[in-house]
Amino acid sequence: MKGKLIIGLLIVGIVLFGWIQFYYLPKMDAAVEQEQLEQLEPETHQFSRVLKYENSYMGAAGNTINLIVNLPMSEIPKTFEQDPETFRFTINYEKGIEEIGAARVKKAILYNSTAVFTLIKNMETVEFHFTDKTYTVTRERVINWFGEDISPFIDEQVFEEKVQQPILENEQLTEWFDAYTGGES
C-alpha cells in the first residue's frame, strides 16, 4: 500500500512538473514579453507604470532618465543631457527618424513630452535629438495645445483620455505635433 502511494505521488509530481515546465512558465514568459512590447508604443503604453517617477525637480537626473527609459521608444539606444539652469533635458537618439518610422516618432514625442511635463514639475524644455533631425517641445506649447494646466494629467484616466486616446484614434496628429514643436515638421 505504501509503495502504491509513493508511486502515485511520484506520478502526480511528474505530471505537475511537466505542466509547470511546458505550459505554465512558457505562458507566463509570453505574457511578460507581450507586456514589455506594449510599453514601447504610445498606443499601448501603461502610464501608471511611470507615475513613480513623478518629481518636482528635474535635478534628480536618475529619476528623469528612469522616466525616459520607461516611456515609448525605450528600446532605441540613446544618451541624455540636462541643463538645470534652463530646465532643458535632451534625449540624443542614436538612430534617424526614417529608420525608426516618422509616424511612430511623432506619436512618441507627443506622448513622451506630455508625460515628462506632467511628471517633472519644473521641466521647461525637452529636446528630442535624432541623427537626422531635432525637435524641441516646451511646457508652454503643451499647455497652449490643451488650453489648460496639465497637472491633472497625473491621473492615469485623464492622461489616457487627453493624450493616449487621441493618439490611438489619430486625431489631429499633424496639428498637435506642429503645436508642440513650433511647426518643425
N, C-alpha and C positions, 0 to 999 in steps of 0.2 A: 504493500500500500504506500509506504514511504517513497519507494523508488518511482512509482507512477506519479506521485505528487511532484517530485523533483523534475521528472521528465516533462510533465505538464507545465510547470513553471518555466522550465527552460524553453519550451516551445513558445509559450506566451512572450517570454523575454526576447526571443529571436524575432518573432513577428513584430513586436513593438519596436525593437531596434531597427528593423527593416523599414517600418512605416516612418519612423522619425528620420532616418538617413536618406531615404529615397523619395519621400513625399513631403513631409512637413518642413524640413530645413530648406530644400530647394525652393519650395513655395514662398517661404519667408524671405529668402535671399532675393527672389524675383520681385517681391513686393517692395523691399528696401531699395533695390536698384531702380524700379519704376518711380518711386517717390523721389529719389535723387535726380532722375531725369526731369521730373516735373518742376523741380526747383530752378532749372536752367532757363525756363521760358516765362515771360511776364504773364501769359495767359493762364498758366497753371501753378505759378509760384504761390506758396502759402505765406502771406505777410506775417502771420502770427509767429513764424519761425525767426523773424528778425526783431521782434519787439524787445527782446532782451538787450539789444544794442542801443536803446534809447539813452541819450546823454544830453545834458545841457551844453556841453562844451566839446568842440572838435579837437581840442588839445589832447584828448585821450586817443592818441594815434592808433593804438592797438584795437581799441573799440571800433573806431571808424573803419579800419582795414577789415576787421572781422565782419562788420556790416556789409561792406562791399563784396567780400568773397562769399557771402551767403545770399546775394541777390542774383537775378538772372544774368547770364553770360559769365558766370563764375569760373567756368572751365577754360576760358581764354587766358593764356599767360599775360601777366600784367605786373607793373610796378606802380608805386604810389609816391606822390609828393604832396606835402601840405605846407601852407603858408599861414601860420596862425595870426600874423599881423593883418592880413587882408581877408581872413576866414575863407581861403580858397583851398580846395582839395582837387588834385589832378590824378586821374587814372590813366596811365600810359599802357594801352593795349599793344601787344606785340604782333597784331595782325591788322590787315586793312579791312575796310568796310565791305568791299565786294567779296572778300574771302569769307567773311562771317555771314553776310547777307544784309543788304540795305534795309529791308523791312524789319528784320529781327533787331538790327541795331537801333532803329528809330523807336520801336516799341520798348526796348530795354532802356533807352535813355529816358523816355517818358516815365516809365515805371521806377527805375532806379533813382533818378534825380528827385522825384516826388517822395520816395521812401527816405532818402537821405535828408531832405529838408524837413520832413515830418519828424524824424527820429533824432537828428542832431540840431539842437535848437539855435546855435549861433553860427551854423554853416551858412555862408552867403553865396558862394560860387562853387560849382562842380564843373570841372573841365574833363571831357572825355576825349582823350588824345589817341587816335588810331594812327597807323603808319602812313595813311594817305589823307587824313583829314582830322580836324579838331572841332569839337562842338563845345560851346560854353553855355551853361544853364545857370541862371541866377534865381535866388529865392524870390526876388521881386517879380520876375517874369512868371514864375509858377503861381504866385498869389494872384497876379493880374489875370492869368488864364482862368482860374477858378472864381475870381471875383469875391473871394472870402479868405479868411485866415485858414491855414491848413492844419493847425494844431488838432482839430477834431479828427483828422485822418488817422490819428493814433489808434482809434477804434478800428479793428480789422474789418468790420462790416461796412463802415464808412469808406475805408480805403478801397475795399472791393467794389463798392457802388460807384465811387467817384473816379477811380483810376483803372482798376483791373477790368471791370465790365466794359467801359468804352473801348479799351484796347482790344478786348476779346471780340467786340462787335465792330471793330474798325471804324468807330465813329470819329469823324473829323480829324483823323490822324495827321494829315498833312498840315492843317491849320494849327493843330495843337503843337506839333513839332516845331513849326515856324515860330509860334508864340514863345515857346521855351528857349529856342536857340537864337532868337532875334532875326529869323529869316535866313539862317545859314544852311539851307537845304543843299 
